[in-house]
Amino acid sequence: MAEDTQQAAQIAWGRGGTPVSTRFDDPYFSLEDGLAETAHVFLDGNALPARFRPGFHIAELGFGTGLNMLAALRLWRESGQEGRLRYTSFEAFPMDAPDMRRALAAFPDLAPVAAPLLAAWEQGETWIVTPDLLAEIVIGDARATLPRWTGKADAWFLDGFAPAKNPELWEPALMAEVGRHTAAGGTVATYTAAGEVRRALEAAGFAVTRVPGYGRKRHMTTGRMEAS
């Protein structure tokens, strides 16, 4: 039975100051260019900003440094959207505020977007509310917390550590919950093209496509929720 007790992230610092999870022996973002990876995998992979609309809701497995949320919010602003972008992220091992600040310092162009997140995180807050963002970071094991969530996402960012190292975040039962919490016509994107992940997403109701990945990753996965 999954538990949603909180444990802090365990961080080491790799090449170029990239944060690496010592628990999973996996970096938090690409060693080449984490922001470009986010744009390719999660933004382009969910056809954003073209699909943005008022009240658009992104959900995520694996908040990590917050980089994906910040990139999405910047795109929301740059594409001239009105109102608040809604964002819900599920994170089992939250990063300490000093580590998050250090990690995001690698992306100085995001500093204005990151400031409210960092200020809230340093105060131990898990809600970030600004004039154009309504975000909640749900702390705990997603296998326990996602089934209790009452929302539905228009787009999912699946950004857990590699399936071979963090299989719990890719289990078929959890992918089924992702499907259950996806709005009609909603989409999903992830950097992995692992067969077991694609099959689990298909079983959850997504029409799954393998597409070119970022950098050294030949392939990644996208999907759209099929009509019931």
N, C-alpha and C positions, 0 to 999 in steps of 0.2 A: 504493500500500500504506500503510495507516494505521500510524503509529508511536505508541508510548506514552511518549515522552520527556516530562519534566515541564517546564512553563512556568508562571510565576506569573501570577495574574490582574493585569490592569491596570485600576486603579480611579480614577474621578473621583467627586466627591460632588455630587449634584444637590439639587433642591428638598427641603427638610425633612430633609437629611442622608441621602437615599437613595443607596446605592452604585450606580454606573453603570459597566458594562464599557465601557472605551474601545475595546477590541478589536472588540466587536460593537455598540457604540452602543446599548445596551439596558440598562434598569435590572434589578437583581437581584430586586426584588419590586415590587408595586404601589405607585405613588406615593400612592394613597389610604389603604390599610391592608394592609400585607403579611401580617399574621397572619390577618386576616379572609379574604384571598384564599386563603391556604393551607388554611384550614378549609373554604372552599366548594369549591375545586377538588380538592384532594388527599384530604382526610379525608372530606367528604361524597361526593365523586366516587367513592371506593372503598368507600362504605357502612361507614365506621368511625365509632364503635367497635363497631357491631353485629356485624361479622365477626371481631373480635378473638377469639383463642383462645390457649392456651398454645403458645409456639413460633412465633407469627405472624411472618412475614418480609416486610418491605417492602424493595423495591429502587428505586433512583432513578437517573435520568440528570440530572446537574447538581446537585452538592452546594451550590455557592455559599456562602452565609453559614451554612448549617446550619439555617436557620429551619424548613424542613419537618420535619426530623428532631426538632427540639425540640418542635414543635407536636404531632407524633405521640406522642412520649414523654409529654408532659403529658396528652394524652388517654388514653393507656394507664394512667397513674397514676390519673387522675380517674375512670375507668370501673372501677377496682378489679380490674385484671387481675393474675394471678399469674405469677411467673417473669419472664424477660427478653424484651423486645421485640427481635427481630433486625432489623437495618437494614444494608443494603449500598448504598453510593452510589458512582457513577462520575463522576469529575471530572477534566477535562483541564487546567484552569487554576486550581489551588488558591489561595485567597485567603490573603494574609499574616495572621498572627495579630492584629497591631494593627488591621488593617482589619476583620477579622471581629468583634473586640471592639467597635469603633466602630459597626459596622452593627447588631449585636445590642443595643447600648445603647438603640436606639429601642423596644425591647420589654422594659421593666423587669419586667413580670410574669413573664417567662421566665428571669429571672436565676438562680433556684435550679436550674432545669433545665439552663441553659447552662453553669454553672460547670465541670462535669467536661469538657465538650467544649473549652472555652477553655483549661483547664489542660493537657489532652492536646495540643491543637493548638500551644500555645506551646512544647511540648517536641518538636515535630516528629513526634508520634505519629499514626498513622492508624487505630488501634484505640481505641475508647472502650468500656470495660467498667465497668459499675456493677451494683448488685444487680438493676436492672430494665432494663438495656440491654446488648446486645452488638452493637456497630456497627463496621463497617469502611468506610473511605473509600478506594476504589481509584483511585490517581492514574494518569492517562494517558489517551490517546485511547480512548474506549469502543469504537470500531470494532476496536481491537486487544485491549482488556482484557476486554470482555464475552464474546466467544467462548471465552475461556479459563476463565471462571468456571464452577464446578461446581454452583452453587446454583440454586434455583428460588424465585421470589417468589410470595407470596400476593397482593400488591398492588404495582403499579408507579406511581411518581410520575415522569412525564416532564416535566422542568422545565428543559430547555435554553433558550438564548436563542431568539428568534423564528425560525421556519423560514426566513424571507426573509433573515435576517442570519447564521444559524448552520446552514445546510442540512446540514452533515455529521452533526449529531446527530439528524437526522430521516430519513436515507436509508432506502429500503426494506430494504436488507440489514441495517441495524442494527435496524429494527423487527422483522424476522424473528428476530433474536437475542433481542429482548425476548420475543417469543412463545415461542421455544424454551426460555427460562428463566422460564416462568410455570407455576405449579402448576395442576393441574386445577381448574377453577372459579375461577381467579385473575382479578384485575381490573386495569385500567389506567385512569389519568385524566391529562388534560393540559389546560392552559388554552387551547390552540389548537384551532380548528375547521377548519384548513386542509385542503382537499380531498385534497391529496397525502398528508397524515399519516393521515387517516381511511382512505384506500384502502390505504396500507401496513400499517396495523394490521389491516384486514380480511384482507389477503393473509397476514398472520402468524397468522391463526386466531381473531381476536377478533370477537365480535358487537358492532359499534360503534354508539353512539348519540350524536347531537348534542343537548346539553342547554343550558339557560341558563348563561351565563358569569358571571363576577364583575365588578361595577362597569361600566365602559364597554364591556367585551367582551360582545357579544350572545350568543355561543355558546362552548361548550367541548366536549370529547370525553371520553366514557367508553367502556369496553369490558369484556366478559367473555370469557374463553377458552372457546371452544366445545369440546364433547366431541369427541375424535378418533375 
